[in-house]
Amino acid sequence: MNPHPPITLRPRWQRWVWLLCGVLSLITGVVGIVLPLLPTTRFGPMVRDWRAQRALPLRAKQLAMAMWLWRLPTRKTEPRLR
């Protein structure tokens, strides 16, 4: 009796599609390292403001505080990692 279940292979065309998607993603990532066409972060204006004025927008501070306060009560129920 064989302990391993039989491996079902995907159709050849489907394997080629996945391989092509993987190669295109890899090429896009490598090109993006050397040629930054897109910003690396969505917070570009916020980072520029921080560098220029050393300050965050009030809305960002409020959102950070709200997320911290929302998370605080559930923090005690999680096990600690050691």
N, CA, C and O of each residue as an XYZ file, in Angstrom:
328
protein
N       0.841     -1.185      0.000
C       0.000      0.000      0.000
C       0.887      1.249      0.000
O       1.846      1.333      0.767
N       0.565      2.207     -0.852
C       1.354      3.430     -0.977
C       0.891      4.443      0.069
O      -0.284      4.809      0.071
N       1.780      4.914      0.966
C       1.365      5.861      2.003
C       1.140      7.273      1.480
O       0.490      8.082      2.142
N       1.667      7.574      0.308
C       1.535      8.926     -0.238
C       0.415      8.957     -1.275
O       0.349      8.091     -2.147
N      -0.466      9.956     -1.181
C      -1.524     10.058     -2.194
C      -0.922     10.450     -3.534
O       0.122     11.101     -3.568
N      -1.547     10.075     -4.623
C      -0.999     10.435     -5.934
C      -1.038     11.945     -6.151
O      -1.977     12.629     -5.745
N      -0.009     12.431     -6.791
C       0.082     13.866     -7.080
C      -0.619     14.117     -8.404
O      -0.296     13.502     -9.420
N      -1.576     15.023     -8.380
C      -2.260     15.374     -9.623
C      -1.560     16.593    -10.206
O      -1.408     17.616     -9.538
N      -1.150     16.474    -11.425
C      -0.452     17.574    -12.075
C      -1.451     18.522    -12.711
O      -2.514     18.115    -13.181
N      -1.090     19.775    -12.715
C      -1.930     20.760    -13.398
C      -1.749     20.599    -14.906
O      -0.742     20.059    -15.365
N      -2.715     21.065    -15.656
C      -2.534     21.027    -17.113
C      -1.305     21.841    -17.511
O      -0.950     22.822    -16.858
N      -0.686     21.423    -18.565
C       0.568     22.061    -19.005
C       0.374     23.561    -19.260
O       1.236     24.361    -18.897
N      -0.732     23.944    -19.872
C      -0.956     25.365    -20.172
C      -1.054     26.173    -18.883
O      -0.582     27.308    -18.823
N      -1.669     25.590    -17.847
C      -1.829     26.307    -16.591
C      -0.468     26.488    -15.892
O      -0.204     27.531    -15.294
N       0.362     25.490    -15.974
C       1.701     25.608    -15.400
C       2.493     26.694    -16.102
O       3.227     27.440    -15.453
N       2.356     26.798    -17.427
C       3.054     27.838    -18.175
C       2.540     29.229    -17.822
O       3.317     30.180    -17.740
N       1.234     29.347    -17.614
C       0.659     30.650    -17.231
C       1.220     31.087    -15.884
O       1.621     32.240    -15.722
N       1.249     30.166    -14.911
C       1.789     30.519    -13.596
C       3.285     30.843    -13.667
O       3.753     31.764    -12.998
N       4.018     30.102    -14.461
C       5.438     30.368    -14.630
C       5.653     31.744    -15.256
O       6.523     32.498    -14.819
N       4.870     32.069    -16.268
C       4.985     33.370    -16.918
C       4.658     34.503    -15.945
O       5.353     35.518    -15.912
N       3.601     34.325    -15.155
C       3.250     35.349    -14.154
C       4.371     35.528    -13.142
O       4.685     36.654    -12.756
N       4.970     34.442    -12.717
C       6.074     34.532    -11.761
C       7.285     35.237    -12.332
O       7.897     36.074    -11.667
N       7.631     34.900    -13.566
C       8.783     35.537    -14.213
C       8.527     37.023    -14.426
O       9.414     37.843    -14.189
N       7.319     37.380    -14.873
C       6.991     38.802    -15.064
C       7.045     39.566    -13.749
O       7.517     40.702    -13.710
N       6.566     38.950    -12.670
C       6.620     39.608    -11.365
C       8.062     39.805    -10.913
O       8.408     40.857    -10.376
N       8.887     38.815    -11.123
C      10.293     38.920    -10.748
C      10.985     40.021    -11.543
O      11.724     40.828    -10.979
N      10.750     40.053    -12.838
C      11.362     41.086    -13.684
C      10.883     42.472    -13.266
O      11.682     43.404    -13.176
N       9.589     42.611    -13.012
C       9.050     43.901    -12.574
C       9.692     44.340    -11.268
O      10.022     45.515    -11.103
N       9.872     43.413    -10.341
C      10.508     43.753     -9.066
C      11.943     44.179     -9.234
O      12.375     45.148     -8.609
N      12.699     43.474    -10.069
C      14.103     43.820    -10.289
C      14.211     45.176    -10.984
O      15.053     45.997    -10.620
N      13.365     45.411    -11.979
C      13.380     46.705    -12.664
C      12.991     47.824    -11.694
O      13.546     48.921    -11.755
N      12.045     47.548    -10.808
C      11.602     48.553     -9.841
C      12.671     48.938     -8.839
O      12.633     50.036     -8.285
N      13.622     48.054     -8.598
C      14.721     48.378     -7.687
C      15.608     49.455     -8.296
O      15.993     50.410     -7.622
N      15.930     49.290     -9.586
C      16.853     50.215    -10.225
C      16.168     51.428    -10.835
O      16.768     52.500    -10.914
N      14.939     51.277    -11.261
C      14.226     52.350    -11.947
C      12.920     52.637    -11.211
O      11.887     52.050    -11.534
N      12.956     53.526    -10.234
C      11.755     53.753     -9.419
C      10.687     54.560    -10.162
O      10.653     55.787    -10.080
N       9.821     53.857    -10.885
C       8.730     54.533    -11.591
C       7.556     54.806    -10.652
O       6.839     55.793    -10.817
N       7.368     53.942     -9.683
C       6.295     54.112     -8.717
C       6.895     54.402     -7.347
O       7.976     53.905     -7.031
N       6.218     55.189     -6.539
C       6.745     55.435     -5.195
C       6.730     54.149     -4.372
O       5.882     53.280     -4.574
N       7.669     54.041     -3.452
C       7.758     52.828     -2.658
C       6.794     52.843     -1.486
O       6.597     51.815     -0.839
N       6.196     53.975     -1.203
C       5.263     54.059     -0.092
C       4.087     54.946     -0.465
O       4.228     55.892     -1.239
N       2.922     54.629      0.095
C       1.742     55.459     -0.170
C       1.783     56.738      0.645
O       1.014     57.663      0.382
N       2.657     56.805      1.616
C       2.690     57.943      2.524
C       3.727     58.966      2.101
O       4.307     59.641      2.952
N       3.975     59.096      0.795
C       4.981     60.023      0.289
C       4.848     61.433      0.827
O       5.824     61.973      1.347
N       3.659     62.063      0.725
C       3.530     63.426      1.246
C       3.767     63.498      2.756
O       4.335     64.471      3.252
N       3.338     62.486      3.472
C       3.528     62.496      4.918
C       5.013     62.403      5.265
O       5.478     63.055      6.200
N       5.747     61.599      4.517
C       7.190     61.472      4.762
C       7.892     62.783      4.421
O       8.782     63.224      5.149
N       7.491     63.402      3.314
C       8.096     64.696      2.948
C       7.821     65.743      4.018
O       8.711     66.513      4.381
N       6.584     65.775      4.526
C       6.256     66.743      5.586
C       7.082     66.482      6.834
O       7.547     67.419      7.483
N       7.266     65.204      7.172
C       8.054     64.877      8.359
C       9.498     65.336      8.189
O      10.095     65.889      9.113
N      10.046     65.107      7.017
C      11.434     65.524      6.790
C      11.575     67.037      6.787
O      12.583     67.569      7.253
N      10.570     67.734      6.264
C      10.662     69.193      6.161
C      10.340     69.881      7.482
O      11.035     70.819      7.870
N       9.289     69.429      8.185
C       8.806     70.155      9.356
C       8.929     69.383     10.662
O       8.674     69.931     11.735
N       9.320     68.113     10.578
C       9.397     67.258     11.769
C       8.062     67.194     12.505
O       8.008     67.249     13.734
N       6.991     67.078     11.729
C       5.658     67.019     12.323
C       4.761     66.128     11.484
O       4.913     66.041     10.266
N       3.823     65.465     12.152
C       2.826     64.643     11.477
C       1.502     65.392     11.436
O       1.235     66.219     12.308
N       0.671     65.117     10.440
C      -0.641     65.751     10.401
C      -1.485     65.316     11.603
O      -1.346     64.202     12.107
N      -2.347     66.206     12.043
C      -3.202     65.913     13.188
C      -4.053     64.671     12.929
O      -4.254     63.863     13.837
N      -4.548     64.509     11.721
C      -5.382     63.346     11.392
C      -4.606     62.040     11.588
O      -5.168     61.055     12.068
N      -3.329     62.025     11.225
C      -2.509     60.826     11.401
C      -2.319     60.526     12.889
O      -2.355     59.366     13.298
N      -2.121     61.555     13.686
C      -1.973     61.360     15.136
C      -3.272     60.828     15.747
O      -3.251     59.942     16.601
N      -4.384     61.375     15.303
C      -5.677     60.912     15.828
C      -5.933     59.456     15.452
O      -6.402     58.675     16.280
N      -5.632     59.092     14.228
C      -5.831     57.718     13.791
C      -4.928     56.753     14.564
O      -5.366     55.673     14.959
N      -3.687     57.136     14.775
C      -2.759     56.289     15.535
C      -3.249     56.112     16.969
O      -3.187     55.006     17.506
N      -3.730     57.168     17.589
C      -4.225     57.083     18.963
C      -5.487     56.224     19.038
O      -5.649     55.440     19.973
N      -6.377     56.369     18.060
C      -7.600     55.567     18.054
C      -7.275     54.086     17.897
O      -7.884     53.249     18.564
N      -6.330     53.753     17.029
C      -5.956     52.349     16.859
C      -5.290     51.809     18.121
O      -5.516     50.659     18.498
N      -4.483     52.621     18.768
C      -3.825     52.192     20.004
C      -4.858     51.964     21.107
O      -4.787     50.966     21.825
N      -5.806     52.871     21.244
C      -6.834     52.718     22.276
C      -7.754     51.535     21.987
O      -8.215     50.868     22.913
N      -8.022     51.271     20.719
C      -8.868     50.134     20.354
C      -8.160     48.820     20.659
O      -8.803     47.840     21.036
N      -6.860     48.795     20.500
C      -6.078     47.575     20.698
C      -5.788     47.305     22.172
O      -5.600     46.152     22.559
N      -5.752     48.320     22.977
C      -5.369     48.189     24.384
C      -6.196     47.170     25.162
O      -5.599     46.355     25.866
N      -7.533     47.157     25.087
C      -8.292     46.186     25.879
C      -8.065     44.734     25.465
O      -8.143     43.841     26.310
N      -7.788     44.479     24.205
C      -7.621     43.099     23.759
C      -6.201     42.593     23.963
O      -5.930     41.411     23.752
N      -5.305     43.461     24.363
C      -3.908     43.089     24.519
C      -3.690     42.099     25.645
O      -2.801     41.253     25.543
N      -4.455     42.170     26.701
C      -4.227     41.326     27.878
C      -4.679     39.890     27.661
O      -4.292     39.004     28.423
N      -5.483     39.645     26.647
C      -6.000     38.297     26.446
C      -5.070     37.439     25.596
O      -5.277     36.230     25.496
N      -4.071     38.026     24.995
C      -3.160     37.262     24.133
C      -2.018     36.685     24.948
O      -1.565     37.316     25.903
N      -1.541     35.498     24.594
C      -0.393     34.940     25.296
C       0.877     35.711     24.957
O       1.023     36.248     23.860
N       1.763     35.751     25.894
C       3.040     36.449     25.674
C       4.009     35.550     24.930
O       4.052     34.339     25.142
N       4.774     36.162     24.065
C       5.815     35.424     23.352
C       7.126     35.596     24.111
O       7.485     36.709     24.497
N       7.809     34.534     24.315
C       9.091     34.611     25.028
C      10.188     34.080     24.174
O      11.344     34.059     24.596
